């Protein structure tokens, strides 16, 4: 019996980590399968191959995804994740995930700035729209509209960057 691979990324709000939970059906003897995960970061062409524990939470960061010596924020954007199980046959499952942790933190900081009342700008409406669009981008990923999700994510990033640059608020 071939395994039924099933996994999902767990939202943590932590820009430095990517947590993948495996809840695959590995059959009667899960030890017969050698399993890896290939993770392609936003904008990258070549995936990074990492270890993958069956029926567990798997944590990845900039040290094992980008060869950094210290942990830093992973880039926001669309990630491609592929779990590959090998025994006498190869079975794989590929998913996309839109990581938005750093962008969401930037939006939160802008809300706090508004709470503290910057007189030069009042971005509440733009921030609400940015959050709405960000959630829409996540939903677009789920239904396979990757290009539209990427465009929406990039538009939100531009708005947040513009609001972050307000010189009177710093």
C-alpha positions as CSV (number, residue, x, y, z in Angstrom):
1,X,0.0,0.0,0.0
2,X,1.3,3.4,-0.9
3,X,1.2,6.1,1.7
4,X,-1.3,8.9,1.6
5,X,0.8,12.0,2.1
6,X,-0.9,14.9,3.9
7,X,0.6,17.9,5.5
8,X,0.0,21.6,6.2
9,X,1.9,24.6,7.4
10,X,1.0,25.8,10.9
11,X,0.5,29.6,11.2
12,X,2.7,30.7,14.0
13,X,3.1,34.5,13.5
14,X,6.8,33.9,13.8
15,X,8.8,35.4,10.9
16,X,11.8,33.2,11.7
17,X,10.1,29.8,11.4
18,X,8.1,27.6,9.1
19,X,6.4,24.8,10.9
20,X,5.0,21.8,8.8
21,X,2.7,19.3,10.5
22,X,2.5,15.8,8.9
23,X,-0.7,13.8,9.3
24,X,-0.1,11.3,6.5
25,X,-1.3,7.8,6.5
26,X,1.9,5.8,6.3
27,X,0.3,2.4,6.4
28,X,1.1,-0.6,8.6
29,X,4.9,-0.1,8.7
30,X,5.8,3.6,8.3
31,X,9.5,2.7,8.8
32,X,9.8,1.3,5.3
33,X,9.6,4.9,3.9
34,X,12.5,7.3,3.6
35,X,10.9,10.8,3.6
36,X,12.3,14.2,2.8
37,X,10.8,17.7,2.2
38,X,11.8,20.0,-0.6
39,X,11.1,23.7,0.2
40,X,11.4,26.4,-2.5
41,X,11.5,29.8,-1.0
42,X,9.8,32.8,-2.6
43,X,11.7,33.9,-5.7
44,X,14.0,30.9,-5.7
45,X,14.2,28.3,-8.4
46,X,16.0,25.5,-6.6
47,X,14.4,23.8,-3.7
48,X,16.2,23.1,-0.4
49,X,16.0,19.5,0.7
50,X,15.5,18.8,4.4
51,X,14.7,16.0,6.8
52,X,11.1,15.3,7.5
53,X,9.7,13.4,10.5
54,X,6.5,11.4,9.9
55,X,3.5,12.1,12.0
56,X,5.3,15.1,13.6
57,X,5.8,18.8,13.6
58,X,8.8,19.8,11.5
59,X,10.4,23.1,12.1
60,X,12.5,25.0,9.5
61,X,14.3,28.3,9.7
62,X,16.9,30.4,7.9
63,X,19.7,28.2,9.2
64,X,18.5,25.1,7.4
65,X,16.7,26.9,4.5
66,X,19.2,29.6,3.7
67,X,22.6,28.5,5.1
68,X,22.6,31.4,7.6
69,X,24.7,31.0,10.8
70,X,22.1,32.9,12.8
71,X,18.4,32.7,12.7
72,X,16.7,35.6,10.9
73,X,13.3,36.2,9.4
74,X,12.4,34.0,6.5
75,X,11.1,35.9,3.4
76,X,7.4,36.5,3.1
77,X,5.8,35.2,-0.2
78,X,4.7,32.0,-1.8
79,X,6.6,28.8,-0.7
80,X,6.4,25.5,-2.6
81,X,6.6,22.5,-0.3
82,X,6.9,18.9,-1.6
83,X,7.1,15.9,0.6
84,X,8.7,12.9,-1.1
85,X,8.4,9.3,0.3
86,X,10.5,6.6,-1.1
87,X,10.6,2.8,-0.6
88,X,10.3,0.6,-3.7
89,X,8.1,3.3,-5.2
90,X,8.1,7.1,-4.9
91,X,5.1,9.0,-3.6
92,X,4.9,12.8,-3.3
93,X,2.5,15.6,-2.4
94,X,3.1,19.2,-3.3
95,X,1.5,22.2,-1.6
96,X,1.8,26.0,-1.8
97,X,1.9,28.3,1.2
98,X,1.8,32.1,1.5
99,X,4.0,33.2,4.4
100,X,3.0,36.7,5.6
101,X,4.4,36.9,9.1
102,X,6.7,39.9,8.6
103,X,4.1,41.8,6.6
104,X,1.5,41.2,9.3
105,X,3.9,42.4,12.0
106,X,4.5,45.6,9.9
107,X,0.7,46.1,9.7
108,X,0.3,45.6,13.5
109,X,3.0,48.2,14.1
110,X,1.2,50.7,11.8
111,X,-2.0,50.1,13.7
112,X,-0.2,50.8,17.0
113,X,1.3,53.9,15.5
114,X,-2.3,55.0,14.5
115,X,-3.4,54.2,18.1
116,X,-0.7,56.6,19.3
117,X,-2.1,59.1,16.8
118,X,0.3,60.2,14.1
119,X,-1.1,63.6,12.9
120,X,0.5,63.4,9.5
121,X,-1.3,60.3,8.3
122,X,-4.4,58.3,9.3
123,X,-4.0,54.9,7.7
124,X,-6.9,53.0,9.3
125,X,-8.9,52.5,6.1
126,X,-5.8,51.5,4.2
127,X,-4.7,49.1,6.9
128,X,-8.1,47.4,7.0
129,X,-8.0,47.0,3.2
130,X,-4.4,45.7,3.5
131,X,-5.5,43.0,6.0
132,X,-8.5,42.1,3.9
133,X,-6.3,41.8,0.8
134,X,-3.7,39.7,2.6
135,X,-6.4,37.3,3.8
136,X,-7.7,37.2,0.2
137,X,-4.2,36.3,-1.0
138,X,-4.1,33.4,1.4
139,X,-7.5,32.1,0.1
140,X,-6.3,32.5,-3.5
141,X,-3.4,30.2,-2.7
142,X,-5.8,27.6,-1.3
143,X,-7.7,27.5,-4.6
144,X,-4.6,27.4,-6.8
145,X,-4.7,31.0,-8.1
146,X,-1.0,31.5,-7.4
147,X,-0.3,34.4,-9.8
148,X,-3.3,36.4,-8.5
149,X,-2.3,35.7,-4.9
150,X,1.3,36.8,-5.6
151,X,0.1,40.0,-7.2
152,X,-2.3,40.8,-4.3
153,X,0.5,40.1,-1.8
154,X,2.9,42.4,-3.6
155,X,0.3,45.2,-3.7
156,X,-0.2,44.9,0.0
157,X,3.5,45.0,0.5
158,X,3.7,48.3,-1.4
159,X,1.0,49.9,0.6
160,X,2.5,48.8,3.9
161,X,6.0,50.0,2.8
162,X,4.5,53.4,1.9
163,X,2.8,53.7,5.2
164,X,5.9,52.6,7.1
165,X,7.9,55.4,5.4
166,X,5.9,58.2,6.9
167,X,8.6,60.5,8.3
168,X,6.3,62.3,10.7
169,X,5.4,59.0,12.4
170,X,8.9,57.8,13.2
